[in-house]
Amino acid sequence: MEQFITIQNLSTIGGLILVVILIVQNFKEIVDNIYKKAFGKTLSTKYLVFMISELLLFLSKHFLGENIFNGEAIFINFINGVILASVSMKSVETLMNKSSKSNESNENNIINKE
C-alpha cells in the first residue's frame, strides 16, 4: 500500500502544518474531555497546537537521523516549532471560522425553510 505521508514529507513545513491541523481537528474534543476531567477546564487550542508542533518537529528530525540532543539543535528546533505552531494555529483558526460560518448558514437555511 502506498503511504499518504512519509518522514521526508513530514520534515517539510507544509507536511508538518498539514499533520498538525489534522491532529488538532480530529483530537481536540478528546483532549478537551480528558483535560476537563483532570483539571476542570478545557485546554486552549493554542497550547495543543504548540505541543503537537514541537513534538512532531522533534520526532521528524529524530527519525531522519539528526542529533536533536545538542544545545544548538534543541534551540533551533524549538524556534522552528514556535514558527510552525504560529502558522498552524492561524490555519486552524481559519478552518474553525469557516466551519462555524457554514454551520450558521445551514441553520439559517433550515429556519428559513420552516
HUMOLIN-V65053 format. One record per residue. N is the residue number from 1. RES is the residue in one small letter. SS is DSSP state (H for helix, E for strand, L for the rest). OMEGA is omega in radians with two decimals (* if undefined). Layout:
# HUMOLIN-V65053
n=N res=RES ss=SS omega=OMEGA
n=N res=RES ss=SS omega=OMEGA
This chain:
# HUMOLIN-V65053
n=1 res=m ss=L omega=3.13
n=2 res=e ss=L omega=-3.14
n=3 res=q ss=L omega=3.10
n=4 res=f ss=L omega=3.14
n=5 res=i ss=L omega=3.12
n=6 res=t ss=L omega=3.13
n=7 res=i ss=H omega=3.08
n=8 res=q ss=H omega=3.05
n=9 res=n ss=H omega=-3.09
n=10 res=l ss=H omega=3.13
n=11 res=s ss=L omega=3.09
n=12 res=t ss=L omega=-3.12
n=13 res=i ss=H omega=3.12
n=14 res=g ss=H omega=3.12
n=15 res=g ss=H omega=3.13
n=16 res=l ss=H omega=3.12
n=17 res=i ss=H omega=3.13
n=18 res=l ss=H omega=-3.09
n=19 res=v ss=H omega=3.10
n=20 res=v ss=H omega=-3.13
n=21 res=i ss=H omega=-3.13
n=22 res=l ss=H omega=3.14
n=23 res=i ss=H omega=-3.14
n=24 res=v ss=H omega=-3.12
n=25 res=q ss=H omega=-3.07
n=26 res=n ss=H omega=-3.03
n=27 res=f ss=H omega=-3.11
n=28 res=k ss=H omega=-3.11
n=29 res=e ss=H omega=3.12
n=30 res=i ss=H omega=3.13
n=31 res=v ss=H omega=3.12
n=32 res=d ss=H omega=3.13
n=33 res=n ss=H omega=3.13
n=34 res=i ss=H omega=-3.12
n=35 res=y ss=H omega=3.14
n=36 res=k ss=H omega=3.10
n=37 res=k ss=H omega=-3.09
n=38 res=a ss=H omega=-2.99
n=39 res=f ss=H omega=3.09
n=40 res=g ss=L omega=3.09
n=41 res=k ss=L omega=-3.12
n=42 res=t ss=L omega=3.12
n=43 res=l ss=L omega=3.10
n=44 res=s ss=L omega=3.13
n=45 res=t ss=H omega=-3.14
n=46 res=k ss=H omega=3.13
n=47 res=y ss=H omega=3.12
n=48 res=l ss=H omega=3.12
n=49 res=v ss=H omega=-3.14
n=50 res=f ss=H omega=-3.12
n=51 res=m ss=H omega=3.14
n=52 res=i ss=H omega=3.14
n=53 res=s ss=H omega=-3.14
n=54 res=e ss=H omega=-3.13
n=55 res=l ss=H omega=-3.13
n=56 res=l ss=H omega=3.14
n=57 res=l ss=H omega=-3.14
n=58 res=f ss=H omega=3.14
n=59 res=l ss=H omega=3.14
n=60 res=s ss=H omega=3.09
n=61 res=k ss=H omega=-3.14
n=62 res=h ss=H omega=-3.10
n=63 res=f ss=H omega=3.03
n=64 res=l ss=L omega=3.07
n=65 res=g ss=L omega=3.12
n=66 res=e ss=L omega=3.08
n=67 res=n ss=L omega=-3.09
n=68 res=i ss=L omega=-3.04
n=69 res=f ss=L omega=3.00
n=70 res=n ss=L omega=-3.02
n=71 res=g ss=H omega=-3.11
n=72 res=e ss=H omega=-3.12
n=73 res=a ss=H omega=3.12
n=74 res=i ss=H omega=-3.13
n=75 res=f ss=H omega=-3.11
n=76 res=i ss=H omega=3.13
n=77 res=n ss=H omega=3.09
n=78 res=f ss=H omega=3.13
n=79 res=i ss=H omega=3.09
n=80 res=n ss=H omega=3.09
n=81 res=g ss=H omega=3.09
n=82 res=v ss=H omega=3.10
n=83 res=i ss=H omega=3.11
n=84 res=l ss=H omega=-3.14
n=85 res=a ss=H omega=3.14
n=86 res=s ss=H omega=3.14
n=87 res=v ss=H omega=-3.14
n=88 res=s ss=H omega=-3.13
n=89 res=m ss=H omega=3.10
n=90 res=k ss=H omega=3.11
n=91 res=s ss=H omega=3.12
n=92 res=v ss=H omega=3.13
n=93 res=e ss=H omega=3.13
n=94 res=t ss=H omega=3.13
n=95 res=l ss=H omega=3.14
n=96 res=m ss=H omega=3.10
n=97 res=n ss=H omega=3.11
n=98 res=k ss=H omega=3.13
n=99 res=s ss=H omega=-3.13
n=100 res=s ss=H omega=3.09
n=101 res=k ss=H omega=3.12
n=102 res=s ss=H omega=3.11
n=103 res=n ss=H omega=3.10
n=104 res=e ss=H omega=3.14
n=105 res=s ss=H omega=3.12
n=106 res=n ss=H omega=3.12
n=107 res=e ss=H omega=3.11
n=108 res=n ss=H omega=3.10
n=109 res=n ss=H omega=3.13
n=110 res=i ss=H omega=-3.13
n=111 res=i ss=H omega=-3.14
n=112 res=n ss=H omega=3.14
n=113 res=k ss=H omega=-3.13
n=114 res=e ss=L omega=*
